[in-house]
């Protein structure tokens, strides 16, 4: 017998070798896709948090107006006033719905009160078919919700008795499709199926009001089994920027202002936390090293700060006490004790103004931390410079706070996660996020939690978009990557002048070429997004020669489709860079929510903004900007049409592959 290898054995070895090669190729392929997915995720998240920093800068702008320009108070002071009605009877008269007639032509759902399970189920079905609830029923439902919320404590305490499973949902952000999918998979709320919804019901999505009406409806039917925590987006001034105000006014042109007013009051009465079986704490954002649940339980949550005299003149005496976001500038000097790390500019500003001091400020600071904070990997507690509000807290803070209150788990939301949930801090902190496809179709899955008496969280993940479920992994990554790169190129375009100046620092001879290292460092210095620019270079810089970047050619490639109107370049760039802030300011000035502002209001806004930004914009340039569009009629300007005319439409001439 020969000692050679048999034919079948040789074939087996070849098959194994081929399988190993295929396996190695697939692992490399999957690793590349995962790297692209993570990079895409980082782009989306960095741009989102930069927008939240812009919101803080907008508050600084408001403070600048109130401090330096007496005429400006006539434009914006109404958003800093306390609610016009102090007594319940006055609110009852203002929000009376009985005079609003439901005509025979109305084909939407009809509600009866007190609300019943059948009534809310019909409401869910109607919204599923894109029907709109009549304004009379909206105001009536919101009025009943306001009355109920006032008797709730700051911290809801619930139990898993009788082997009940509690369902916990994270951010929904106006994505009705996600809420409907949760109800389809898990069942509607009931006494046998309690729910906790952990804030951020509104903004960004198109159906924020429908989500609120559904949740409030179930709350009225099952007040002991449906629990709503407040999120950082349940704030009427945040809503001006992120879309909820615009949504309500678009859907209810006649009664939208009343609806927004009562929602402002409702948001201020939402509970701040939920505790399950005295062991699991649920808050929207997180905690800090000063978190004290007993102190939070005693706060008057609907009037975070009621000081009438505030030195420094940054805010008027009647600023809206229901706006927790406003208090970011009011917190006083608590943050220095946390860390030797320098304070974020916003907190440093708050310290320098010394607007609020003492124990009351500490309580307010705790509420802001509950709504805005994020966990971090390292120990300690430092100001959250990425968002501009709240703090970053570490595993040691988690252990200390949970231990002090005899808790075993903290569940929070506030951050989008690719899988819909994520553990950190030795599995003592759990983030749950229920809005799938949050940044783009395929960007993330949504999830919710089921928790029984054993207090072990069980996760259910989903994708609400049918389109996403039909995509392969490669198609999904490619889709979201292209969307992220478009958003990033828009950011690059609006900072074009700053980028040119930064590049020229590395090009003293004006050759138009800088090294790849200098290109990456200068780009990061201008945008401050914390992105791996050298890895992103192939998607943004078409070619390099000997490690050098032709930045002048690259800047030309950032061109967009310009508006048809002739507009001064300086004011155009300011317009693009501050697009969201300008739209928010215009909507604040539009006190009657008509969508129209006068030319004089338009001019004053631009002059004050240019002064604050320390850029020179002449009266002629502003007049030319107003006259360059066709929407300037009878001395008024349509906000929506004006902003749409200068929206970035096509951010690149070349295709992003």
C-alpha positions as CSV (number, residue, x, y, z in Angstrom):
1,X,0.0,0.0,0.0
2,X,1.3,3.5,-0.8
3,X,1.9,6.1,1.7
4,X,0.6,8.9,-0.5
5,X,-2.5,11.0,0.2
6,X,-5.8,9.7,-1.3
7,X,-7.7,11.7,-3.8
8,X,-10.7,12.2,-1.5
9,X,-8.4,13.4,1.3
10,X,-6.7,15.9,-1.0
11,X,-10.0,17.3,-2.1
12,X,-11.1,17.6,1.5
13,X,-7.9,19.6,2.3
14,X,-8.6,21.9,-0.7
15,X,-12.1,22.4,0.4
16,X,-11.0,23.3,4.0
17,X,-8.4,25.7,2.6
18,X,-11.0,27.4,0.4
19,X,-13.5,27.6,3.3
20,X,-10.8,29.3,5.4
21,X,-10.0,31.8,2.7
22,X,-13.7,32.6,2.2
23,X,-14.0,32.9,6.0
24,X,-11.0,35.3,6.2
25,X,-12.3,37.3,3.3
26,X,-15.8,37.6,4.9
27,X,-14.3,38.7,8.3
28,X,-12.3,41.4,6.6
29,X,-15.3,42.5,4.6
30,X,-17.5,42.6,7.7
31,X,-14.8,44.5,9.6
32,X,-14.6,47.1,6.9
33,X,-18.4,47.5,6.9
34,X,-18.4,47.8,10.7
35,X,-15.6,50.5,10.5
36,X,-17.7,52.4,8.0
37,X,-20.8,52.0,10.1
38,X,-19.1,53.3,13.2
39,X,-17.5,56.2,11.3
40,X,-21.0,57.1,9.9
41,X,-22.5,56.9,13.4
42,X,-19.8,59.3,14.7
43,X,-20.6,61.8,12.0
44,X,-24.3,61.8,12.7
45,X,-23.9,62.1,16.5
46,X,-21.2,64.8,16.3
47,X,-23.4,67.0,14.1
48,X,-26.4,66.4,16.4
49,X,-24.5,67.5,19.5
50,X,-23.1,70.5,17.6
51,X,-26.7,71.5,17.0
52,X,-27.4,71.3,20.7
53,X,-24.4,73.5,21.4
54,X,-25.9,76.0,18.9
55,X,-29.0,76.0,21.0
56,X,-27.0,77.1,24.0
57,X,-25.3,79.8,21.9
58,X,-28.8,81.0,20.9
59,X,-29.6,81.4,24.6
60,X,-26.4,83.5,24.9
61,X,-27.7,85.5,22.0
62,X,-31.0,86.1,23.8
63,X,-29.1,87.2,26.9
64,X,-27.1,89.6,24.8
65,X,-30.2,91.1,23.4
66,X,-31.9,91.5,26.8
67,X,-28.7,93.0,28.2
68,X,-27.7,95.5,25.5
69,X,-30.7,96.4,23.4
70,X,-33.8,97.9,25.0
71,X,-35.8,97.6,21.7
72,X,-35.1,93.9,21.6
73,X,-37.1,93.4,24.7
74,X,-40.2,94.2,22.7
75,X,-39.3,91.5,20.2
76,X,-38.4,88.6,22.5
77,X,-39.4,89.4,26.1
78,X,-42.7,87.5,25.7
79,X,-40.9,84.1,25.7
80,X,-39.3,85.0,29.1
81,X,-42.5,86.0,30.8
82,X,-44.2,83.7,33.3
83,X,-47.4,82.1,32.1
84,X,-50.0,84.8,31.7
85,X,-52.5,83.0,33.8
86,X,-51.7,82.3,37.4
87,X,-55.0,80.9,38.6
88,X,-56.6,77.7,37.5
89,X,-59.9,79.4,36.8
90,X,-58.1,81.8,34.4
91,X,-56.6,78.8,32.6
92,X,-60.0,77.1,32.4
93,X,-61.5,80.2,30.7
94,X,-58.6,80.6,28.3
95,X,-58.6,77.0,27.2
96,X,-62.3,76.5,27.1
97,X,-63.1,74.2,24.2
98,X,-66.9,74.3,24.4
99,X,-67.1,77.3,22.0
100,X,-65.3,75.3,19.3
101,X,-67.8,73.7,17.0
102,X,-67.3,70.2,15.5
103,X,-68.8,70.6,12.1
104,X,-70.6,67.8,10.1
105,X,-67.8,67.9,7.6
106,X,-65.3,66.6,10.2
107,X,-64.5,63.0,9.4
108,X,-61.9,62.3,12.1
109,X,-62.4,60.4,15.4
110,X,-64.9,61.7,18.0
111,X,-63.9,61.5,21.7
112,X,-66.0,61.2,24.8
113,X,-64.9,62.0,28.3
114,X,-64.0,60.5,30.7
115,X,-61.7,58.7,28.3
116,X,-62.1,54.9,27.8
117,X,-59.8,52.2,26.5
118,X,-62.1,51.9,23.5
119,X,-61.8,55.7,22.8
120,X,-58.0,55.7,22.9
121,X,-57.9,52.6,20.7
122,X,-60.0,54.4,18.1
123,X,-57.6,57.4,18.4
124,X,-54.6,55.1,17.7
125,X,-56.4,53.6,14.7
126,X,-57.3,57.0,13.4
127,X,-53.7,58.3,13.6
128,X,-52.6,55.1,11.9
129,X,-54.7,56.1,8.9
130,X,-53.3,59.7,9.1
131,X,-56.5,61.3,10.3
132,X,-56.3,64.5,12.4
133,X,-58.1,65.0,15.7
134,X,-60.4,68.1,15.9
135,X,-59.0,71.0,17.8
136,X,-61.9,70.9,20.3
137,X,-61.0,67.3,21.3
138,X,-57.3,68.2,21.4
139,X,-57.8,71.0,23.9
140,X,-60.2,68.9,26.0
141,X,-57.8,66.0,26.2
142,X,-54.9,68.3,27.0
143,X,-56.9,70.0,29.7
144,X,-57.8,66.7,31.3
145,X,-54.1,65.7,31.2
146,X,-53.0,68.9,32.9
147,X,-55.5,68.4,35.7
148,X,-54.3,64.9,36.3
149,X,-50.5,65.6,36.1
150,X,-50.7,68.2,38.9
151,X,-51.5,65.5,41.5
152,X,-48.6,63.3,40.5
153,X,-45.4,63.2,42.5
154,X,-42.0,64.1,41.0
155,X,-40.9,60.5,41.2
156,X,-43.4,57.8,40.3
157,X,-43.0,54.5,42.3
158,X,-44.4,51.4,40.7
159,X,-44.3,47.7,41.4
160,X,-44.1,44.4,39.4
161,X,-46.5,42.7,41.8
162,X,-48.6,39.7,40.6
163,X,-45.9,38.8,38.1
164,X,-46.7,41.8,35.9
165,X,-44.1,42.7,33.3
166,X,-43.4,46.4,32.9
167,X,-42.5,47.7,29.4
168,X,-40.0,50.6,29.3
169,X,-39.6,52.7,26.1
170,X,-37.0,55.3,25.3
171,X,-37.0,58.3,23.0
172,X,-39.7,58.4,20.3
173,X,-39.0,61.8,18.8
174,X,-42.2,62.1,16.9
175,X,-41.8,58.8,15.1
176,X,-45.4,57.5,15.3
177,X,-44.5,54.4,13.2
178,X,-42.2,53.2,16.0
179,X,-44.8,53.6,18.7
180,X,-47.4,51.8,16.6
181,X,-44.9,48.9,16.0
182,X,-44.3,48.7,19.8
183,X,-48.0,48.4,20.4
184,X,-48.4,45.8,17.7
185,X,-45.6,43.7,19.1
186,X,-46.2,44.2,22.8
187,X,-49.8,45.2,23.1
188,X,-51.6,48.4,24.1
189,X,-51.1,49.8,27.6
190,X,-53.6,48.5,30.2
191,X,-53.8,47.6,33.9
192,X,-52.3,44.2,32.9
193,X,-49.6,45.7,30.7
194,X,-48.1,48.8,32.4
195,X,-45.7,51.1,30.4
196,X,-43.0,53.6,31.3
197,X,-42.2,56.2,28.5
198,X,-38.9,57.8,29.3
199,X,-39.1,61.3,27.7
200,X,-38.3,63.0,24.4
201,X,-41.7,62.2,22.9
202,X,-41.5,65.3,20.6
203,X,-39.3,67.1,18.0
204,X,-37.5,65.9,14.9
205,X,-40.2,63.5,13.8
206,X,-43.4,64.5,11.9
207,X,-46.0,63.1,14.4
208,X,-45.0,64.4,17.8
209,X,-48.5,65.7,18.6
210,X,-50.1,62.4,17.7
211,X,-47.7,60.6,20.0
212,X,-48.5,63.0,22.9
213,X,-52.3,62.6,22.4
214,X,-52.0,58.8,22.4
215,X,-49.8,58.7,25.5
216,X,-52.0,61.3,27.3
217,X,-55.1,59.3,26.3
218,X,-53.8,56.1,27.9
219,X,-52.6,58.1,30.9
220,X,-56.1,59.3,31.5
221,X,-57.5,55.8,31.2
222,X,-54.7,54.1,33.3
223,X,-53.2,56.7,35.5
224,X,-51.6,54.0,37.8
225,X,-50.2,52.0,34.9
226,X,-48.9,54.5,32.3
227,X,-46.0,56.6,33.5
228,X,-44.4,59.5,31.5
229,X,-41.0,60.9,32.5
230,X,-40.0,64.3,31.2
231,X,-37.2,64.5,28.7
232,X,-35.0,67.5,27.7
233,X,-37.1,68.0,24.6
234,X,-40.3,68.5,26.6
235,X,-39.4,72.2,26.7
236,X,-41.2,74.9,24.7
237,X,-38.1,76.8,23.7
238,X,-36.3,73.7,22.6
239,X,-39.4,72.9,20.5
240,X,-38.9,76.2,18.6
241,X,-35.7,74.9,17.1
242,X,-36.3,71.2,16.6
243,X,-39.7,71.2,14.9
244,X,-42.5,70.6,17.4
245,X,-43.8,74.2,17.4
246,X,-43.8,74.3,13.6
247,X,-45.6,71.0,13.5
248,X,-48.4,72.1,15.8
249,X,-48.9,75.5,14.1
250,X,-49.0,73.7,10.7
251,X,-51.7,71.2,11.8
252,X,-53.8,73.7,13.8
253,X,-53.6,77.1,12.3
254,X,-56.5,78.6,14.2
255,X,-56.0,77.0,17.7
256,X,-52.3,76.1,17.5
257,X,-51.2,78.9,19.8
258,X,-53.6,77.7,22.6
259,X,-52.5,74.1,22.1
260,X,-48.8,75.2,22.5
261,X,-49.6,77.2,25.6
262,X,-51.3,74.3,27.4
263,X,-48.5,71.9,26.3
264,X,-46.0,74.3,27.8
265,X,-47.8,73.9,31.1
266,X,-48.2,70.2,30.7
267,X,-44.5,69.7,30.1
268,X,-43.6,71.5,33.3
269,X,-45.8,69.1,35.3
270,X,-44.4,65.9,33.8
271,X,-42.7,63.7,36.5
272,X,-38.9,63.6,36.5
273,X,-38.3,59.9,37.4
274,X,-39.8,56.5,37.9
275,X,-38.6,53.8,40.4
276,X,-39.5,50.1,40.0
277,X,-39.7,48.0,43.2
278,X,-37.4,50.5,44.9
279,X,-34.5,49.0,43.0
280,X,-34.6,50.3,39.4
281,X,-34.3,54.1,38.7
282,X,-35.6,55.4,35.3
283,X,-34.6,58.9,34.3
284,X,-34.3,60.5,30.9
285,X,-30.7,61.7,30.9
286,X,-28.8,60.5,34.0
287,X,-27.3,61.5,37.3
288,X,-24.4,63.5,38.7
289,X,-22.2,63.3,41.8
290,X,-24.8,65.6,43.6
291,X,-27.9,63.6,42.6
292,X,-30.2,63.3,45.6
293,X,-33.6,61.7,44.9
294,X,-35.0,63.0,48.2
295,X,-34.2,66.6,47.1
296,X,-35.6,66.0,43.6
297,X,-38.8,64.6,45.2
298,X,-39.3,67.9,47.0
299,X,-38.7,70.3,44.1
300,X,-41.6,72.3,42.6
301,X,-41.1,70.8,39.2
302,X,-43.5,73.2,37.4
303,X,-41.6,76.2,38.6
304,X,-37.9,75.3,38.6
305,X,-36.9,78.8,39.7
306,X,-39.2,81.6,40.9
307,X,-36.7,84.4,41.6
308,X,-38.2,87.7,40.6
309,X,-35.0,89.8,41.0
310,X,-32.0,88.6,39.0
311,X,-28.8,90.7,39.0
312,X,-26.9,91.2,35.8
313,X,-29.9,91.8,33.7
314,X,-29.4,88.7,31.5
315,X,-33.0,87.6,31.8
316,X,-36.2,89.5,32.6
317,X,-37.8,88.9,36.0
318,X,-40.5,86.9,34.4
319,X,-38.6,84.3,32.3
320,X,-40.5,81.1,31.8
321,X,-40.1,79.0,34.9
322,X,-41.2,75.9,33.1
323,X,-38.3,76.0,30.7
324,X,-35.6,73.8,32.3
325,X,-33.3,74.5,29.3
326,X,-33.3,78.2,30.3
327,X,-31.8,77.3,33.7
328,X,-28.6,76.1,32.0
329,X,-27.4,79.7,32.3
330,X,-28.7,80.1,35.9
331,X,-26.9,77.3,37.8
332,X,-24.3,79.0,39.9
333,X,-20.9,77.7,40.9
334,X,-21.5,74.1,41.7
335,X,-19.4,72.6,38.9
336,X,-16.0,73.6,40.1
337,X,-16.0,71.0,42.8
338,X,-16.5,68.2,40.3
339,X,-13.3,68.3,38.5
340,X,-10.2,70.3,37.7
341,X,-11.3,70.3,34.1
342,X,-12.1,73.8,32.9
343,X,-15.8,74.6,32.8
344,X,-17.6,74.7,29.5
345,X,-18.1,78.3,28.3
346,X,-21.8,78.1,29.1
347,X,-21.2,77.0,32.7
348,X,-18.4,79.4,33.1
349,X,-20.8,82.1,31.9
350,X,-23.4,81.0,34.4
351,X,-20.8,81.2,37.2
352,X,-19.6,84.6,36.2
353,X,-23.1,86.0,36.2
354,X,-24.0,84.4,39.6
355,X,-27.7,84.5,38.8
356,X,-28.8,81.9,41.2
357,X,-27.1,80.8,44.4
358,X,-27.8,78.5,47.4
359,X,-29.8,75.4,47.9
360,X,-32.5,76.3,45.3
361,X,-29.8,76.4,42.6
362,X,-28.5,73.0,43.7
363,X,-32.0,71.5,43.2
364,X,-32.4,73.2,39.8
365,X,-28.9,71.8,38.8
366,X,-30.0,68.3,39.8
367,X,-33.1,68.5,37.5
368,X,-30.9,69.7,34.6
369,X,-28.5,66.8,35.2
370,X,-31.5,64.3,35.3
371,X,-32.6,65.6,31.9
372,X,-29.3,66.2,30.1
373,X,-26.4,64.1,31.4
374,X,-24.6,61.2,29.7
375,X,-22.4,58.4,31.1
376,X,-18.6,58.2,30.4
377,X,-16.1,55.4,30.7
378,X,-13.7,57.1,33.1
379,X,-14.4,57.9,36.8
380,X,-15.4,61.3,37.9
381,X,-18.1,63.9,37.0
382,X,-17.4,66.8,34.6
383,X,-19.5,69.3,32.7
384,X,-21.0,68.0,29.5
385,X,-19.1,70.2,27.0
386,X,-20.4,68.1,24.0
387,X,-24.1,68.9,24.6
388,X,-23.5,72.1,26.5
389,X,-25.8,71.0,29.4
390,X,-25.8,68.5,32.2
391,X,-22.7,66.5,33.0
392,X,-20.7,63.4,32.1
393,X,-20.6,60.9,35.0
394,X,-18.4,57.9,35.5
395,X,-18.7,54.4,37.0
396,X,-17.7,55.5,40.5
397,X,-20.5,58.1,40.5
398,X,-23.0,55.3,39.4
399,X,-21.8,53.0,42.2
400,X,-22.0,55.8,44.8
401,X,-25.5,57.2,43.9
402,X,-27.1,53.7,43.4
403,X,-25.5,52.5,46.6
404,X,-26.7,55.5,48.6
405,X,-30.3,55.0,47.4
406,X,-30.1,51.2,47.7
407,X,-30.7,50.8,43.9
408,X,-29.3,48.1,41.6
409,X,-29.9,49.5,38.1
410,X,-30.2,52.9,36.3
411,X,-32.2,52.9,33.1
412,X,-31.9,56.1,30.9
413,X,-32.4,57.2,27.3
414,X,-31.3,60.4,25.7
415,X,-28.6,58.8,23.4
416,X,-29.3,57.0,20.2
417,X,-27.7,53.5,20.1
418,X,-27.1,51.5,17.0
419,X,-28.8,48.4,18.5
420,X,-31.4,50.3,20.4
421,X,-29.9,49.7,23.8
422,X,-26.5,49.5,25.5
423,X,-25.1,48.6,28.9
424,X,-22.2,50.5,30.5
425,X,-20.7,51.0,34.0
426,X,-20.4,47.2,34.8
427,X,-24.0,46.7,33.6
428,X,-25.3,49.1,36.2
429,X,-26.4,51.7,33.6
430,X,-28.7,50.8,30.7
431,X,-29.5,53.1,27.8
432,X,-32.8,52.4,25.9
433,X,-33.7,54.2,22.7
434,X,-37.0,53.5,20.9
435,X,-36.8,55.6,17.7
436,X,-35.4,53.4,14.9
437,X,-33.8,54.9,11.8
438,X,-33.2,58.0,13.9
439,X,-30.5,59.6,11.7
440,X,-31.3,57.9,8.4
441,X,-33.1,54.7,7.2
442,X,-30.9,51.9,8.4
443,X,-28.9,54.0,10.9
444,X,-30.1,52.2,14.0
445,X,-32.6,49.8,15.4
446,X,-35.1,50.8,18.1
447,X,-35.7,48.7,21.2
448,X,-37.9,48.5,24.3
449,X,-37.5,46.6,27.6
450,X,-39.7,44.1,29.3
451,X,-39.0,43.7,33.0
452,X,-40.6,41.3,35.5
453,X,-40.4,40.8,39.2
454,X,-36.8,39.4,38.8
455,X,-35.9,42.9,37.5
456,X,-33.9,41.4,34.7
457,X,-34.3,43.5,31.5
458,X,-35.3,41.6,28.3
459,X,-34.9,43.5,25.0
460,X,-37.0,43.6,21.9
461,X,-35.4,45.2,18.9
462,X,-37.1,46.3,15.7
463,X,-36.9,48.4,12.5
464,X,-40.0,50.4,11.8
465,X,-39.1,51.0,8.1
466,X,-40.0,48.3,5.6
467,X,-37.5,49.8,3.2
468,X,-34.7,49.2,5.7
469,X,-35.8,45.6,6.3
470,X,-35.5,44.9,2.6
471,X,-31.9,46.2,2.4
472,X,-28.8,44.1,2.7
473,X,-26.2,45.0,5.2
474,X,-23.9,46.5,2.5
475,X,-26.8,48.5,1.1
476,X,-27.9,49.7,4.5
477,X,-24.4,50.9,5.4
478,X,-24.0,52.6,2.0
479,X,-27.3,54.4,2.3
480,X,-26.6,55.8,5.8
481,X,-22.9,56.6,4.9
482,X,-24.0,58.7,1.9
483,X,-26.5,60.6,4.0
484,X,-23.9,61.2,6.8
485,X,-21.3,62.5,4.2
486,X,-23.9,64.8,2.7
487,X,-24.6,66.3,6.1
488,X,-20.9,66.6,6.8
489,X,-20.2,68.3,3.5
490,X,-22.9,70.8,4.4
491,X,-21.1,71.6,7.6
492,X,-17.9,72.0,5.7
493,X,-19.5,74.4,3.2
494,X,-21.0,76.7,5.8
495,X,-17.6,77.0,7.4
496,X,-15.8,77.6,4.1
497,X,-14.3,81.0,5.0
498,X,-13.0,79.7,8.3
499,X,-11.5,76.7,6.7
500,X,-9.7,78.8,4.1
501,X,-8.2,81.0,6.9
502,X,-7.1,77.9,8.9
503,X,-5.5,76.3,5.8
504,X,-3.6,79.5,4.9
505,X,-1.9,79.4,8.3
506,X,-0.1,76.3,7.0
507,X,0.5,77.8,3.5
508,X,2.6,81.0,4.1
509,X,3.7,81.0,0.4
510,X,0.2,80.7,-0.8
511,X,0.8,77.7,-3.0
512,X,-2.6,76.2,-2.4
513,X,-1.1,73.0,-1.0
514,X,-0.9,71.7,2.6
515,X,0.0,68.3,4.1
516,X,-2.7,65.8,4.8
517,X,-1.9,66.1,8.5
518,X,-2.3,69.9,8.4
519,X,-5.6,69.5,6.4
520,X,-7.0,67.1,9.0
521,X,-5.9,69.2,12.1
522,X,-7.2,72.5,10.6
523,X,-10.5,71.0,9.6
524,X,-11.1,69.6,13.1
525,X,-10.1,72.9,14.7
526,X,-12.7,74.7,12.7
527,X,-15.6,72.2,12.9
528,X,-14.7,70.8,16.4
529,X,-16.6,67.5,15.7
530,X,-14.0,65.1,17.0
531,X,-14.0,63.1,13.7
532,X,-11.1,61.0,12.2
533,X,-10.5,63.3,9.3
534,X,-7.6,61.4,7.9
535,X,-9.8,58.3,7.5
536,X,-12.5,60.4,6.0
537,X,-10.1,62.0,3.5
538,X,-11.0,59.7,0.5
539,X,-14.7,60.6,0.8
540,X,-13.9,64.4,0.8
541,X,-10.6,65.0,-1.0
542,X,-10.6,63.6,-4.5
543,X,-6.8,63.2,-4.8
544,X,-3.6,63.9,-3.0
545,X,0.0,64.1,-4.3
546,X,2.9,63.0,-2.2
547,X,0.8,63.4,0.9
548,X,-0.2,67.0,0.0
549,X,-3.8,68.3,-0.3
550,X,-4.8,70.9,-2.9
551,X,-7.1,72.7,-0.5
552,X,-8.1,75.5,-3.0
553,X,-9.4,72.9,-5.4
554,X,-11.1,71.1,-2.5
555,X,-12.9,74.3,-1.4
556,X,-14.1,74.8,-5.0
557,X,-15.6,71.2,-4.9
558,X,-17.6,72.2,-1.8
559,X,-19.8,74.5,-3.9
560,X,-23.6,74.0,-3.6
561,X,-26.6,75.1,-5.7
562,X,-26.8,78.8,-5.0
563,X,-30.1,80.5,-4.6
564,X,-31.4,82.2,-7.7
565,X,-31.4,85.6,-6.0
566,X,-28.4,87.9,-6.0
567,X,-27.2,88.1,-2.4
568,X,-24.2,89.6,-0.7
569,X,-21.6,86.7,-0.1
570,X,-21.0,87.7,3.5
571,X,-24.6,87.8,4.5
572,X,-25.3,84.6,2.5
573,X,-22.6,82.7,4.4
574,X,-23.9,84.1,7.7
575,X,-27.4,82.9,6.6
576,X,-26.2,79.4,5.9
577,X,-24.1,79.1,9.0
578,X,-26.9,80.3,11.4
579,X,-29.8,78.9,9.5
580,X,-31.4,77.1,12.4
581,X,-30.8,79.9,14.9
582,X,-32.3,82.5,12.5
583,X,-35.4,80.4,11.9
584,X,-35.9,80.0,15.7
585,X,-35.4,83.7,16.3
586,X,-37.9,84.6,13.5
587,X,-40.5,82.2,15.1
588,X,-40.0,83.9,18.5
589,X,-40.5,87.3,17.0
590,X,-43.7,86.1,15.3
591,X,-45.7,86.5,18.5
592,X,-49.1,85.8,16.9
593,X,-47.7,82.7,15.0
594,X,-49.0,84.0,11.7
595,X,-45.8,83.0,9.9
596,X,-45.2,86.7,9.0
597,X,-42.9,89.3,10.3
598,X,-42.5,93.0,9.4
599,X,-39.4,94.2,7.5
600,X,-38.4,96.3,10.5
601,X,-38.4,93.1,12.7
602,X,-36.5,91.4,10.0
603,X,-33.9,94.2,9.9
604,X,-33.6,94.5,13.7
605,X,-33.0,90.7,14.0
606,X,-30.2,90.8,11.4
607,X,-28.5,93.9,12.9
608,X,-28.6,92.4,16.4
609,X,-27.3,89.1,15.2
610,X,-24.5,90.6,13.2
611,X,-23.5,92.7,16.3
612,X,-23.4,89.6,18.5
613,X,-21.5,87.6,15.9
614,X,-19.1,90.6,15.5
615,X,-19.6,90.6,11.7
616,X,-20.5,93.8,9.8
617,X,-23.7,93.6,7.9
618,X,-24.9,96.9,6.4
619,X,-28.5,98.1,6.3
620,X,-28.2,98.0,2.5
621,X,-27.2,94.4,2.5
622,X,-30.1,93.5,4.7
623,X,-32.5,95.5,2.5
624,X,-31.1,93.8,-0.6
625,X,-31.6,90.4,1.0
626,X,-35.2,91.2,1.8
627,X,-35.9,92.7,-1.6
628,X,-34.2,89.8,-3.5
629,X,-37.0,87.5,-2.8
630,X,-40.6,87.6,-4.2
631,X,-42.2,87.0,-0.8
632,X,-41.9,90.6,0.5
633,X,-45.5,91.8,0.2
634,X,-47.1,94.7,2.0
635,X,-44.1,95.2,4.2
636,X,-44.1,91.7,5.6
637,X,-42.0,88.6,5.1
638,X,-43.2,85.0,5.1
639,X,-40.8,83.1,7.4
640,X,-41.3,79.7,5.9
641,X,-40.8,80.8,2.3
642,X,-37.8,83.0,3.2
643,X,-36.0,80.2,5.0
644,X,-36.9,77.7,2.3
645,X,-35.4,80.0,-0.3
646,X,-32.0,79.8,1.4
647,X,-32.0,76.1,2.5
648,X,-29.0,74.0,1.4
649,X,-30.4,71.8,-1.3
650,X,-27.5,70.2,-3.2
651,X,-24.4,70.2,-1.1
652,X,-22.0,68.7,-3.7
653,X,-21.5,68.8,-7.5
654,X,-19.8,65.4,-7.5
655,X,-21.5,62.2,-6.7
656,X,-20.7,60.6,-3.3
657,X,-20.2,56.9,-4.1
